[in-house]
């Protein structure tokens, strides 16, 4: 049986989930990562000297809620 592959809401047909570090300074380029831990480590270090944001792509379909209140 084939394993379910999540489809990410991101440009192109990238099979891997991508993470971006976006800087407030327009002279700074985007930093793009395939690995979440690497992206978080970069963001934590960059955040010491820059105002920046870590963004991750979301699944194209909403996953069912667990323990949904009635």
HTML snippet that shows the backbone in 3Dmol.js (N, CA, C, O; Angstrom):
<script src="https://3Dmol.org/build/3Dmol-min.js"></script>
<div id="view" style="width:600px;height:400px;position:relative"></div>
<script>
const pdb = `
ATOM      1  N   UNK A   1       0.836  -1.174   0.000  1.00  0.00           N
ATOM      2  CA  UNK A   1       0.000   0.000   0.000  1.00  0.00           C
ATOM      3  C   UNK A   1       0.888   1.247   0.000  1.00  0.00           C
ATOM      4  O   UNK A   1       1.866   1.315   0.745  1.00  0.00           O
ATOM      5  N   UNK A   2       0.555   2.213  -0.820  1.00  0.00           N
ATOM      6  CA  UNK A   2       1.337   3.445  -0.907  1.00  0.00           C
ATOM      7  C   UNK A   2       1.067   4.327   0.312  1.00  0.00           C
ATOM      8  O   UNK A   2      -0.068   4.452   0.771  1.00  0.00           O
ATOM      9  N   UNK A   3       2.131   4.931   0.819  1.00  0.00           N
ATOM     10  CA  UNK A   3       2.005   5.841   1.964  1.00  0.00           C
ATOM     11  C   UNK A   3       1.416   7.164   1.493  1.00  0.00           C
ATOM     12  O   UNK A   3       1.747   7.648   0.411  1.00  0.00           O
ATOM     13  N   UNK A   4       0.536   7.749   2.316  1.00  0.00           N
ATOM     14  CA  UNK A   4      -0.072   9.037   1.980  1.00  0.00           C
ATOM     15  C   UNK A   4       0.989  10.118   1.914  1.00  0.00           C
ATOM     16  O   UNK A   4       1.809  10.240   2.824  1.00  0.00           O
ATOM     17  N   UNK A   5       0.983  10.897   0.856  1.00  0.00           N
ATOM     18  CA  UNK A   5       1.916  12.013   0.721  1.00  0.00           C
ATOM     19  C   UNK A   5       1.143  13.314   0.873  1.00  0.00           C
ATOM     20  O   UNK A   5       0.199  13.584   0.130  1.00  0.00           O
ATOM     21  N   UNK A   6       1.556  14.110   1.844  1.00  0.00           N
ATOM     22  CA  UNK A   6       0.903  15.401   2.094  1.00  0.00           C
ATOM     23  C   UNK A   6       1.236  16.353   0.953  1.00  0.00           C
ATOM     24  O   UNK A   6       2.371  16.371   0.477  1.00  0.00           O
ATOM     25  N   UNK A   7       0.277  17.135   0.512  1.00  0.00           N
ATOM     26  CA  UNK A   7       0.497  18.148  -0.522  1.00  0.00           C
ATOM     27  C   UNK A   7       0.532  19.493   0.181  1.00  0.00           C
ATOM     28  O   UNK A   7      -0.412  19.866   0.877  1.00  0.00           O
ATOM     29  N   UNK A   8       1.627  20.217  -0.005  1.00  0.00           N
ATOM     30  CA  UNK A   8       1.819  21.491   0.683  1.00  0.00           C
ATOM     31  C   UNK A   8       1.372  22.649  -0.180  1.00  0.00           C
ATOM     32  O   UNK A   8       1.524  22.625  -1.402  1.00  0.00           O
ATOM     33  N   UNK A   9       0.822  23.658   0.459  1.00  0.00           N
ATOM     34  CA  UNK A   9       0.370  24.863  -0.227  1.00  0.00           C
ATOM     35  C   UNK A   9       1.570  25.786  -0.403  1.00  0.00           C
ATOM     36  O   UNK A   9       1.829  26.653   0.432  1.00  0.00           O
ATOM     37  N   UNK A  10       2.294  25.589  -1.494  1.00  0.00           N
ATOM     38  CA  UNK A  10       3.496  26.368  -1.773  1.00  0.00           C
ATOM     39  C   UNK A  10       3.713  26.402  -3.282  1.00  0.00           C
ATOM     40  O   UNK A  10       3.180  25.559  -4.003  1.00  0.00           O
ATOM     41  N   UNK A  11       4.484  27.364  -3.762  1.00  0.00           N
ATOM     42  CA  UNK A  11       4.707  27.468  -5.206  1.00  0.00           C
ATOM     43  C   UNK A  11       5.381  26.220  -5.770  1.00  0.00           C
ATOM     44  O   UNK A  11       6.093  25.497  -5.073  1.00  0.00           O
ATOM     45  N   UNK A  12       5.130  26.001  -7.042  1.00  0.00           N
ATOM     46  CA  UNK A  12       5.758  24.901  -7.758  1.00  0.00           C
ATOM     47  C   UNK A  12       5.194  23.575  -7.269  1.00  0.00           C
ATOM     48  O   UNK A  12       4.180  23.542  -6.572  1.00  0.00           O
ATOM     49  N   UNK A  13       5.842  22.504  -7.631  1.00  0.00           N
ATOM     50  CA  UNK A  13       5.388  21.184  -7.186  1.00  0.00           C
ATOM     51  C   UNK A  13       6.459  20.543  -6.305  1.00  0.00           C
ATOM     52  O   UNK A  13       6.840  19.391  -6.511  1.00  0.00           O
ATOM     53  N   UNK A  14       6.934  21.297  -5.331  1.00  0.00           N
ATOM     54  CA  UNK A  14       7.936  20.809  -4.386  1.00  0.00           C
ATOM     55  C   UNK A  14       7.327  19.678  -3.547  1.00  0.00           C
ATOM     56  O   UNK A  14       6.300  19.883  -2.900  1.00  0.00           O
ATOM     57  N   UNK A  15       7.936  18.506  -3.548  1.00  0.00           N
ATOM     58  CA  UNK A  15       7.373  17.402  -2.752  1.00  0.00           C
ATOM     59  C   UNK A  15       7.651  17.552  -1.252  1.00  0.00           C
ATOM     60  O   UNK A  15       6.953  16.951  -0.436  1.00  0.00           O
ATOM     61  N   UNK A  16       8.658  18.343  -0.882  1.00  0.00           N
ATOM     62  CA  UNK A  16       9.005  18.511   0.525  1.00  0.00           C
ATOM     63  C   UNK A  16       8.414  19.801   1.064  1.00  0.00           C
ATOM     64  O   UNK A  16       8.271  20.790   0.346  1.00  0.00           O
ATOM     65  N   UNK A  17       8.073  19.769   2.345  1.00  0.00           N
ATOM     66  CA  UNK A  17       7.583  20.970   3.004  1.00  0.00           C
ATOM     67  C   UNK A  17       8.731  21.961   3.126  1.00  0.00           C
ATOM     68  O   UNK A  17       9.853  21.576   3.455  1.00  0.00           O
ATOM     69  N   UNK A  18       8.458  23.223   2.864  1.00  0.00           N
ATOM     70  CA  UNK A  18       9.497  24.239   2.942  1.00  0.00           C
ATOM     71  C   UNK A  18       9.199  25.247   4.036  1.00  0.00           C
ATOM     72  O   UNK A  18       8.047  25.485   4.400  1.00  0.00           O
ATOM     73  N   UNK A  19      10.281  25.838   4.554  1.00  0.00           N
ATOM     74  CA  UNK A  19      10.212  26.826   5.618  1.00  0.00           C
ATOM     75  C   UNK A  19      10.977  28.060   5.166  1.00  0.00           C
ATOM     76  O   UNK A  19      12.038  27.954   4.551  1.00  0.00           O
ATOM     77  N   UNK A  20      10.431  29.233   5.476  1.00  0.00           N
ATOM     78  CA  UNK A  20      11.042  30.497   5.064  1.00  0.00           C
ATOM     79  C   UNK A  20      11.364  31.345   6.281  1.00  0.00           C
ATOM     80  O   UNK A  20      10.613  31.365   7.256  1.00  0.00           O
ATOM     81  N   UNK A  21      12.481  32.039   6.212  1.00  0.00           N
ATOM     82  CA  UNK A  21      12.771  33.086   7.186  1.00  0.00           C
ATOM     83  C   UNK A  21      12.735  34.381   6.391  1.00  0.00           C
ATOM     84  O   UNK A  21      13.519  34.588   5.465  1.00  0.00           O
ATOM     85  N   UNK A  22      11.801  35.251   6.778  1.00  0.00           N
ATOM     86  CA  UNK A  22      11.563  36.520   6.109  1.00  0.00           C
ATOM     87  C   UNK A  22      12.050  37.642   7.021  1.00  0.00           C
ATOM     88  O   UNK A  22      11.715  37.681   8.205  1.00  0.00           O
ATOM     89  N   UNK A  23      12.836  38.542   6.467  1.00  0.00           N
ATOM     90  CA  UNK A  23      13.397  39.660   7.231  1.00  0.00           C
ATOM     91  C   UNK A  23      12.608  40.935   6.971  1.00  0.00           C
ATOM     92  O   UNK A  23      12.126  41.154   5.860  1.00  0.00           O
ATOM     93  N   UNK A  24      12.476  41.779   8.000  1.00  0.00           N
ATOM     94  CA  UNK A  24      11.849  43.093   7.828  1.00  0.00           C
ATOM     95  C   UNK A  24      12.704  44.001   6.946  1.00  0.00           C
ATOM     96  O   UNK A  24      12.173  44.864   6.247  1.00  0.00           O
ATOM     97  N   UNK A  25      14.011  43.816   6.975  1.00  0.00           N
ATOM     98  CA  UNK A  25      14.935  44.628   6.185  1.00  0.00           C
ATOM     99  C   UNK A  25      14.851  44.192   4.718  1.00  0.00           C
ATOM    100  O   UNK A  25      15.183  43.048   4.407  1.00  0.00           O
ATOM    101  N   UNK A  26      14.415  45.075   3.808  1.00  0.00           N
ATOM    102  CA  UNK A  26      14.267  44.692   2.402  1.00  0.00           C
ATOM    103  C   UNK A  26      15.578  44.329   1.716  1.00  0.00           C
ATOM    104  O   UNK A  26      15.561  43.728   0.642  1.00  0.00           O
ATOM    105  N   UNK A  27      16.711  44.679   2.313  1.00  0.00           N
ATOM    106  CA  UNK A  27      18.004  44.331   1.719  1.00  0.00           C
ATOM    107  C   UNK A  27      18.409  42.890   2.025  1.00  0.00           C
ATOM    108  O   UNK A  27      19.344  42.363   1.422  1.00  0.00           O
ATOM    109  N   UNK A  28      17.705  42.255   2.960  1.00  0.00           N
ATOM    110  CA  UNK A  28      18.006  40.865   3.316  1.00  0.00           C
ATOM    111  C   UNK A  28      17.183  39.927   2.439  1.00  0.00           C
ATOM    112  O   UNK A  28      15.990  40.147   2.229  1.00  0.00           O
ATOM    113  N   UNK A  29      17.823  38.890   1.934  1.00  0.00           N
ATOM    114  CA  UNK A  29      17.127  37.900   1.116  1.00  0.00           C
ATOM    115  C   UNK A  29      16.358  36.914   1.985  1.00  0.00           C
ATOM    116  O   UNK A  29      16.662  36.735   3.165  1.00  0.00           O
ATOM    117  N   UNK A  30      15.364  36.283   1.387  1.00  0.00           N
ATOM    118  CA  UNK A  30      14.649  35.187   2.043  1.00  0.00           C
ATOM    119  C   UNK A  30      15.626  34.035   2.273  1.00  0.00           C
ATOM    120  O   UNK A  30      16.528  33.812   1.466  1.00  0.00           O
ATOM    121  N   UNK A  31      15.449  33.322   3.351  1.00  0.00           N
ATOM    122  CA  UNK A  31      16.203  32.090   3.566  1.00  0.00           C
ATOM    123  C   UNK A  31      15.186  30.951   3.480  1.00  0.00           C
ATOM    124  O   UNK A  31      14.184  30.960   4.195  1.00  0.00           O
ATOM    125  N   UNK A  32      15.439  29.972   2.609  1.00  0.00           N
ATOM    126  CA  UNK A  32      14.504  28.873   2.365  1.00  0.00           C
ATOM    127  C   UNK A  32      15.144  27.565   2.821  1.00  0.00           C
ATOM    128  O   UNK A  32      16.305  27.288   2.520  1.00  0.00           O
ATOM    129  N   UNK A  33      14.363  26.763   3.557  1.00  0.00           N
ATOM    130  CA  UNK A  33      14.860  25.502   4.109  1.00  0.00           C
ATOM    131  C   UNK A  33      13.873  24.380   3.841  1.00  0.00           C
ATOM    132  O   UNK A  33      12.666  24.610   3.776  1.00  0.00           O
ATOM    133  N   UNK A  34      14.390  23.157   3.683  1.00  0.00           N
ATOM    134  CA  UNK A  34      13.562  21.955   3.592  1.00  0.00           C
ATOM    135  C   UNK A  34      13.427  21.298   4.959  1.00  0.00           C
ATOM    136  O   UNK A  34      12.513  20.503   5.179  1.00  0.00           O
ATOM    137  N   UNK A  35      14.326  21.623   5.870  1.00  0.00           N
ATOM    138  CA  UNK A  35      14.380  20.988   7.185  1.00  0.00           C
ATOM    139  C   UNK A  35      13.893  21.968   8.261  1.00  0.00           C
ATOM    140  O   UNK A  35      14.443  23.061   8.396  1.00  0.00           O
ATOM    141  N   UNK A  36      12.881  21.586   9.015  1.00  0.00           N
ATOM    142  CA  UNK A  36      12.307  22.491  10.017  1.00  0.00           C
ATOM    143  C   UNK A  36      13.303  22.823  11.123  1.00  0.00           C
ATOM    144  O   UNK A  36      13.392  23.977  11.541  1.00  0.00           O
ATOM    145  N   UNK A  37      14.050  21.838  11.603  1.00  0.00           N
ATOM    146  CA  UNK A  37      15.013  22.094  12.676  1.00  0.00           C
ATOM    147  C   UNK A  37      16.096  23.072  12.230  1.00  0.00           C
ATOM    148  O   UNK A  37      16.492  23.954  12.991  1.00  0.00           O
ATOM    149  N   UNK A  38      16.567  22.918  11.012  1.00  0.00           N
ATOM    150  CA  UNK A  38      17.576  23.831  10.463  1.00  0.00           C
ATOM    151  C   UNK A  38      17.006  25.248  10.327  1.00  0.00           C
ATOM    152  O   UNK A  38      17.685  26.230  10.626  1.00  0.00           O
ATOM    153  N   UNK A  39      15.758  25.339   9.873  1.00  0.00           N
ATOM    154  CA  UNK A  39      15.102  26.643   9.727  1.00  0.00           C
ATOM    155  C   UNK A  39      14.927  27.320  11.081  1.00  0.00           C
ATOM    156  O   UNK A  39      15.162  28.520  11.217  1.00  0.00           O
ATOM    157  N   UNK A  40      14.513  26.542  12.085  1.00  0.00           N
ATOM    158  CA  UNK A  40      14.325  27.110  13.426  1.00  0.00           C
ATOM    159  C   UNK A  40      15.649  27.589  14.019  1.00  0.00           C
ATOM    160  O   UNK A  40      15.702  28.652  14.638  1.00  0.00           O
ATOM    161  N   UNK A  41      16.712  26.814  13.834  1.00  0.00           N
ATOM    162  CA  UNK A  41      18.029  27.195  14.359  1.00  0.00           C
ATOM    163  C   UNK A  41      18.511  28.492  13.698  1.00  0.00           C
ATOM    164  O   UNK A  41      19.025  29.383  14.375  1.00  0.00           O
ATOM    165  N   UNK A  42      18.344  28.593  12.375  1.00  0.00           N
ATOM    166  CA  UNK A  42      18.731  29.804  11.651  1.00  0.00           C
ATOM    167  C   UNK A  42      17.932  31.002  12.149  1.00  0.00           C
ATOM    168  O   UNK A  42      18.493  32.069  12.402  1.00  0.00           O
ATOM    169  N   UNK A  43      16.605  30.820  12.291  1.00  0.00           N
ATOM    170  CA  UNK A  43      15.725  31.899  12.742  1.00  0.00           C
ATOM    171  C   UNK A  43      16.090  32.382  14.147  1.00  0.00           C
ATOM    172  O   UNK A  43      16.112  33.584  14.410  1.00  0.00           O
ATOM    173  N   UNK A  44      16.375  31.432  15.050  1.00  0.00           N
ATOM    174  CA  UNK A  44      16.741  31.816  16.425  1.00  0.00           C
ATOM    175  C   UNK A  44      18.003  32.668  16.452  1.00  0.00           C
ATOM    176  O   UNK A  44      18.073  33.654  17.186  1.00  0.00           O
ATOM    177  N   UNK A  45      19.002  32.291  15.654  1.00  0.00           N
ATOM    178  CA  UNK A  45      20.251  33.071  15.595  1.00  0.00           C
ATOM    179  C   UNK A  45      20.026  34.422  14.914  1.00  0.00           C
ATOM    180  O   UNK A  45      20.504  35.451  15.393  1.00  0.00           O
ATOM    181  N   UNK A  46      19.302  34.417  13.803  1.00  0.00           N
ATOM    182  CA  UNK A  46      19.062  35.659  13.055  1.00  0.00           C
ATOM    183  C   UNK A  46      18.220  36.632  13.868  1.00  0.00           C
ATOM    184  O   UNK A  46      18.380  37.847  13.746  1.00  0.00           O
ATOM    185  N   UNK A  47      17.327  36.107  14.693  1.00  0.00           N
ATOM    186  CA  UNK A  47      16.418  36.935  15.474  1.00  0.00           C
ATOM    187  C   UNK A  47      17.153  37.741  16.550  1.00  0.00           C
ATOM    188  O   UNK A  47      16.589  38.687  17.101  1.00  0.00           O
ATOM    189  N   UNK A  48      18.386  37.382  16.851  1.00  0.00           N
ATOM    190  CA  UNK A  48      19.169  38.137  17.829  1.00  0.00           C
ATOM    191  C   UNK A  48      19.569  39.508  17.290  1.00  0.00           C
ATOM    192  O   UNK A  48      19.693  40.462  18.058  1.00  0.00           O
ATOM    193  N   UNK A  49      19.773  39.615  15.969  1.00  0.00           N
ATOM    194  CA  UNK A  49      20.243  40.854  15.354  1.00  0.00           C
ATOM    195  C   UNK A  49      19.259  41.491  14.375  1.00  0.00           C
ATOM    196  O   UNK A  49      19.426  42.647  13.988  1.00  0.00           O
ATOM    197  N   UNK A  50      18.241  40.742  13.979  1.00  0.00           N
ATOM    198  CA  UNK A  50      17.306  41.213  12.962  1.00  0.00           C
ATOM    199  C   UNK A  50      15.879  40.961  13.422  1.00  0.00           C
ATOM    200  O   UNK A  50      15.629  40.083  14.248  1.00  0.00           O
ATOM    201  N   UNK A  51      14.948  41.733  12.885  1.00  0.00           N
ATOM    202  CA  UNK A  51      13.535  41.400  13.051  1.00  0.00           C
ATOM    203  C   UNK A  51      13.196  40.483  11.886  1.00  0.00           C
ATOM    204  O   UNK A  51      13.234  40.886  10.724  1.00  0.00           O
ATOM    205  N   UNK A  52      12.864  39.234  12.223  1.00  0.00           N
ATOM    206  CA  UNK A  52      12.580  38.268  11.168  1.00  0.00           C
ATOM    207  C   UNK A  52      11.492  37.298  11.622  1.00  0.00           C
ATOM    208  O   UNK A  52      11.175  37.201  12.807  1.00  0.00           O
ATOM    209  N   UNK A  53      10.942  36.599  10.664  1.00  0.00           N
ATOM    210  CA  UNK A  53       9.801  35.726  10.905  1.00  0.00           C
ATOM    211  C   UNK A  53      10.058  34.359  10.295  1.00  0.00           C
ATOM    212  O   UNK A  53      10.589  34.254   9.189  1.00  0.00           O
ATOM    213  N   UNK A  54       9.681  33.318  11.013  1.00  0.00           N
ATOM    214  CA  UNK A  54       9.777  31.953  10.516  1.00  0.00           C
ATOM    215  C   UNK A  54       8.397  31.542  10.022  1.00  0.00           C
ATOM    216  O   UNK A  54       7.411  31.648  10.753  1.00  0.00           O
ATOM    217  N   UNK A  55       8.331  31.075   8.782  1.00  0.00           N
ATOM    218  CA  UNK A  55       7.054  30.663   8.193  1.00  0.00           C
ATOM    219  C   UNK A  55       7.184  29.249   7.653  1.00  0.00           C
ATOM    220  O   UNK A  55       8.204  28.877   7.072  1.00  0.00           O
ATOM    221  N   UNK A  56       6.139  28.475   7.855  1.00  0.00           N
ATOM    222  CA  UNK A  56       6.099  27.120   7.319  1.00  0.00           C
ATOM    223  C   UNK A  56       4.870  26.961   6.447  1.00  0.00           C
ATOM    224  O   UNK A  56       3.837  27.581   6.700  1.00  0.00           O
ATOM    225  N   UNK A  57       4.979  26.143   5.436  1.00  0.00           N
ATOM    226  CA  UNK A  57       3.850  25.912   4.550  1.00  0.00           C
ATOM    227  C   UNK A  57       2.816  25.030   5.250  1.00  0.00           C
ATOM    228  O   UNK A  57       3.150  24.229   6.123  1.00  0.00           O
ATOM    229  N   UNK A  58       1.594  25.191   4.859  1.00  0.00           N
ATOM    230  CA  UNK A  58       0.482  24.454   5.454  1.00  0.00           C
ATOM    231  C   UNK A  58      -0.001  23.388   4.477  1.00  0.00           C
ATOM    232  O   UNK A  58       0.178  23.527   3.267  1.00  0.00           O
ATOM    233  N   UNK A  59      -0.614  22.325   4.997  1.00  0.00           N
ATOM    234  CA  UNK A  59      -1.200  21.328   4.084  1.00  0.00           C
ATOM    235  C   UNK A  59      -2.313  21.960   3.257  1.00  0.00           C
ATOM    236  O   UNK A  59      -3.004  22.860   3.733  1.00  0.00           O
ATOM    237  N   UNK A  60      -2.489  21.497   2.028  1.00  0.00           N
ATOM    238  CA  UNK A  60      -3.535  22.043   1.162  1.00  0.00           C
ATOM    239  C   UNK A  60      -4.920  21.677   1.667  1.00  0.00           C
ATOM    240  O   UNK A  60      -5.880  22.415   1.451  1.00  0.00           O
ATOM    241  N   UNK A  61      -5.023  20.536   2.340  1.00  0.00           N
ATOM    242  CA  UNK A  61      -6.313  20.131   2.891  1.00  0.00           C
ATOM    243  C   UNK A  61      -6.231  20.189   4.404  1.00  0.00           C
ATOM    244  O   UNK A  61      -5.197  19.867   4.989  1.00  0.00           O
ATOM    245  N   UNK A  62      -7.302  20.592   5.027  1.00  0.00           N
ATOM    246  CA  UNK A  62      -7.340  20.696   6.473  1.00  0.00           C
ATOM    247  C   UNK A  62      -7.418  19.311   7.080  1.00  0.00           C
ATOM    248  O   UNK A  62      -8.233  18.488   6.664  1.00  0.00           O
ATOM    249  N   UNK A  63      -6.569  19.054   8.067  1.00  0.00           N
ATOM    250  CA  UNK A  63      -6.618  17.760   8.734  1.00  0.00           C
ATOM    251  C   UNK A  63      -7.799  17.752   9.696  1.00  0.00           C
ATOM    252  O   UNK A  63      -8.154  18.792  10.251  1.00  0.00           O
ATOM    253  N   UNK A  64      -8.414  16.579   9.897  1.00  0.00           N
ATOM    254  CA  UNK A  64      -9.563  16.523  10.806  1.00  0.00           C
ATOM    255  C   UNK A  64      -9.147  16.883  12.237  1.00  0.00           C
ATOM    256  O   UNK A  64      -8.062  16.515  12.686  1.00  0.00           O
ATOM    257  N   UNK A  65     -10.014  17.601  12.940  1.00  0.00           N
ATOM    258  CA  UNK A  65      -9.731  17.998  14.312  1.00  0.00           C
ATOM    259  C   UNK A  65      -9.802  16.789  15.229  1.00  0.00           C
ATOM    260  O   UNK A  65     -10.670  15.929  15.085  1.00  0.00           O
ATOM    261  N   UNK A  66      -8.883  16.742  16.162  1.00  0.00           N
ATOM    262  CA  UNK A  66      -8.880  15.653  17.143  1.00  0.00           C
ATOM    263  C   UNK A  66      -9.568  16.159  18.390  1.00  0.00           C
ATOM    264  O   UNK A  66      -9.292  17.267  18.851  1.00  0.00           O
ATOM    265  N   UNK A  67     -10.461  15.358  18.940  1.00  0.00           N
ATOM    266  CA  UNK A  67     -11.143  15.734  20.166  1.00  0.00           C
ATOM    267  C   UNK A  67     -12.004  16.964  19.999  1.00  0.00           C
ATOM    268  O   UNK A  67     -12.047  17.819  20.884  1.00  0.00           O
ATOM    269  N   UNK A  68     -12.693  17.066  18.872  1.00  0.00           N
ATOM    270  CA  UNK A  68     -13.531  18.225  18.564  1.00  0.00           C
ATOM    271  C   UNK A  68     -14.631  18.387  19.618  1.00  0.00           C
ATOM    272  O   UNK A  68     -15.362  17.432  19.877  1.00  0.00           O
ATOM    273  N   UNK A  69     -14.770  19.568  20.234  1.00  0.00           N
ATOM    274  CA  UNK A  69     -15.817  19.757  21.234  1.00  0.00           C
ATOM    275  C   UNK A  69     -17.206  19.691  20.608  1.00  0.00           C
ATOM    276  O   UNK A  69     -17.390  20.055  19.446  1.00  0.00           O
ATOM    277  N   UNK A  70     -18.156  19.236  21.369  1.00  0.00           N
ATOM    278  CA  UNK A  70     -19.523  19.131  20.843  1.00  0.00           C
ATOM    279  C   UNK A  70     -20.389  20.257  21.322  1.00  0.00           C
ATOM    280  O   UNK A  70     -21.568  20.321  20.974  1.00  0.00           O
TER     281      UNK A  70
END
`;
const viewer = $3Dmol.createViewer("view");
viewer.addModel(pdb, "pdb");
viewer.setStyle({}, {cartoon: {color: "spectrum"}});
viewer.zoomTo();
viewer.render();
</script>
